[in-house]
Amino acid sequence: MKLSPDDNGNMLPVPGQLFVGRGAVPALFLDAGEHSWRRFVEFFSANIRNRNTREAYLRAVLRFSRWCEGKKLRLGQLSPFIIAAYIEEVSGELSRPSVKQHLAAIRMLFDYLVIGQVIPVNPAAAVRGPKYSIKKGKTPVLAGDQARRLLDSIETNTVAGLRDRALIGAMIFSFARVSAVLGMKVEDYYADGKRWWIRLLEKGGKSHEVPAHHKAQEFLDEYLAATGIGADRRSPLFRSIDRRRRLSERRMQRRDVLAMVKRRARQAGLPDMISCHTFRATGITAYLDNGGTLENDQPYYLHCRWLFSLVIA
């Protein structure tokens, strides 16, 4: 295995090769014993497939390790307070996205050490990174508190309110495009064992299933219970409202959803520029904010891991 130094003197794997050597393991993990440093090596060589993510995470962990060594801290002494102190210090030196990436790297590595029984608990699990709302192009992204405000502002004493909350919740918590959610039939929300699932038909006719986040499940259950459409399994799940304010048998259209989203955003005091795609971007951003990574670019793979760490509602 060949290692080469980067601009900061960190020994990194040669591009295209897996990191399998002991030479770049920091003293923080070497001093904790063979099981510790071997688990460290496995994390970077076997757990992270994407080379760019591997190298970025290695740089972040090496920086954190040097900080710990400078303060004469051992692996077993690390606590949420110490991790938070480190994050606070680097927040004055790095951009918010970089700080979030550093925290994600530390959190994921310690998760791997916990699973390998190197340490009993993850000291970074409860540490929060700086708030950061990403806006790219014309798609605004909601912060966690904004998403909660929007969902909480929707009245639940009407069928329209229950439908709108369930629809927005499904988009946020499944990372799905609006077209995929609108294409759902009642049968596409279903139970398999003890878990409820959402089946989506995406671009290219590809069908896939994602586990229903507990908040999405709550919203969908209340919507189905109030409307009584649960038995009509082949019918559209999200339907338009007729002139008598009753649920029709017609599937909602994208233009109707966009108008609804704009109206709900104004009622919640949120920017009018919010669109249907905002919720997909919000879900993925919230996942990243809670320590996730884009080492696999399939949002449904991300969603399965995100379920266990994210609560924005």
N, C-alpha and C positions, 0 to 999 in steps of 0.2 A: 504494500500500500504506500503510495506517495503522498506526502503533504507538502504544501507550498505556503509561504507567508503572504498575507494580504498587506495592504498599505499600512495597517496598524500593527503589523508584526504577529497577528494571529495565525496559527498554523491551521490551514484549511485543506480539505481534500482537493486533489487535482480535479478540475471539471470533468464530469462524465464518470467518475469513480465513486464508489460508496465509501463512506467514512467508517473504516473498520479497525483502525489502529488505536493504540493506547497513548501515543505520543502527544495528542492534543487534549487529553483529559485534564482538567484543572485540578489543583491540589484539593479543592473543596470536596471533590468526589473521589479522588485517589485516596485521600486520608481516611475516608469512611470505609475502606475495605474493598476487597476484590469484587464482591457482589455489586457494590455501588458503582465502581468504574465500568464494570462490564455492562451493567444496565444502562449506564450513560452512553456507551458506545452503541449498544443495540438501538437506543432511541433514535440516534442520528443515522444509523446504517440500515435499519429494518423498518422503523416506524414511519419515517418521513420519506415519501417517494420522490417528491419534487425537488430537484437539485437546488433551485433558487431559494425555496423555502428552507431547505436544510442549511444552506450557507448563511442565510439571514438569521435563522434561529441560533445557529452556532455562534455567530458574532454576538448576539444578544446575551446568550448564556455565558460566554467567556467574559464579557464586560461585567456581568453581575458577579461572576465568580471572583474576578479580581477585586471588586468592591468588598466582597465578603472576606477575602484573604487579607486585604488591607486593614480590616477591622478585627482580624484574628477570630473570625466566626467559623464554627464547624457546622457540618451539615445538620447534625442533630439539634443544634441550637436555633435554627431558623424558625421564625414565627410570623404570623400575619403582620405584626407590628414592624418587624425588621424588613419584610418585603415591601410594606407600605412606605417605610422610610426611604428605601432605595428608589421606589417609583417617584416619590416626591422629589428626590434629589435629581434624578435624570430628567424630570419634567422641566427643570430649568435649563437643560442643555439640549434636549431633543424636541422635535415637533410632536404634536399629539399623536398622529398616526404611528410614529416611530416608538413612542412610549407604549402605545397599545400593543404593538408588535413585540416589544421586549417583555411585557407582562404576559402575553399569550405564550411566548416561548418558555418562560419560566414555569407558568402554570401547567403547560402540557408535559414538560419534562418531569415535574414533580408528580403529576398524575401517573406517569409511567413508572416512576420510582415507587409510588404507593402500591400500584398493581403488582410490582415485582417484590413487594414486602421489604424494600430497602428502608423506607420511612413509614411511620404509622398513618400520618395524615398529610395532606397537601397544605403547606403554610401559605400558599398563594391563592387558594381557592376563594377566600372571602375578600380578597383585595380588589378594589375597583380601580379601573383606569380612568383617565380624564375623559370628560364628555366630548364627543366629536361627532358632528353631523356632516356627512359627506354630501356634497351637491355636485353632480357631474352633468354637464349639458343642461337640458331642460327638465331633468327629473329631480325634484327635491326629495330629501330623505328626512323622515320624522325621527326625532330623538325618542327615547323610551317614554319619557313623561308626556310627550305630545301624542304618541300612539295611545297611551292610556287615557288621556284627556278626550281624544276623539271617540274611543269606544265607550267611555263612561258617559259621554254627552248624548248618546243615542237613546231615545226613550224606548222603553220595553213594554209599554202598555198598549202598543198597537202592532198589528201584523207587519206593517211596513218597517217599523223600527226593529223588530226582531229579525226580519229578513235582512235589512241593511247591516245590522251588527254581525250577523252570521256570515254574510258575504264578505265584508271587510276583514273579519277575523280569519276567514278561510284563506284570503289572499295573503295576509300578513304571516300567518302561522304555517303555511305550506309553501311559501316562496313562489306561488303559482302565478302565471299570467292571468289576466282577467278573462281572456277567451277560454282558457282551460277550466276555470271555475264556473263560468256561465254554461259550459258544455256538460257539466255534471248532471246526471240523473239522480233521483233519490237513492237508487241502489248503489251509487258510487260512494256513499257514506255508509260504511258497514262494519260490523264487528267480526273479528277473527280471534277466537279465544277471549281473553280479557281485554284486549286492546281494540280500539276503534281505528279505522283506516279511512283515508281519502284517496279515491282513484281519480287520476287526472289524464286527460287526453291532450297531449301537447302538440307542438308543431311537427309536421311530418307524419301525423297519425300514430305517434308512439304513445303507448299507454303505460303508466307506472303508478305505483301505490306509495303513499307516505303515511306514517303513523300520525294520527290526529293529536295535536297538542291539546292538553287538558282544557285550555280556555276555548279553543276552537270547538272541541267536543261539547263544552257547556253551551256555547252559543247556538250550535246546530241542534242540539237536543231541545232547547227551549223553543227554537223556531219550528221544529217539526211537531212538537207537542201542541203548540198553539194553533197550527194550521191544519193538523190532521191529515197531512199528505203522506205520512210515513208508509202507509199500506200501498200506495200507488207507486211501486218501485220503479217502473219504467218511465215515469213522467219527469219533466224538468224539475230540478231541485230549486233553482232560483227563478221565480216567476214575476211577471209584471203585476201591478195593482190596477184594477179596473176603475171606472168612474165612481163606483159606489164604495171605493176604498177597500175592496175585497180582493183576495188573491185570485188571479185568473189562472188559466191553464197554459198561458203563453209564456215562453221562455223570455227572460229579460234580454235586452239588446245592449251592446256596449255603450251606445250613446246615452241610454237611460242610466247606466251605471255611472258614467262620467258626470252626468248632471246631478245624480244623487250624491256622489263623492264631493263635488264642489259645494253643494248645499250643506252637507254634514260638516265639512271643513269650516265653512263660514260660521255655522252655529257653535262650533267648538272654539272659535277665535283663532283658527289656524290659517296659514297663507292660502289664498285662492288658487295659487299655481299648482296645488296638489293635484295629481292625476292618479289613474288606476295603477300605473306602474310604480307609483310611489310606495305602495305597500309591499311589493316584491323586493324593491331596493331596501325598504325599512327592515324587513325580516332578515335579509342577508347581513345588513349592517349591524343589526342587533346581535346576530350570531357572532360576528367578528368582535364586537364590543365585549362579549362574554368569553373571549379566549379562543374562539374558533380560528381556523386558518383556511386559506384557499388552496391547500396543497392538492385537493381534488376539485376540479371545477364543476362538478355536478352538484347543483343546489340540493338535490334530494338526499345525497350522501351526507351533505353538511347538516341537513335538517334532522336526520336521525341522531346525530351527536348533539345538536343544539337543544333537542327536547329536554335533555337532562340538566341543562345549565341556565336556560333562559326563561324568565318570567317578566313580560312587559305589561301584563294586564292583570 
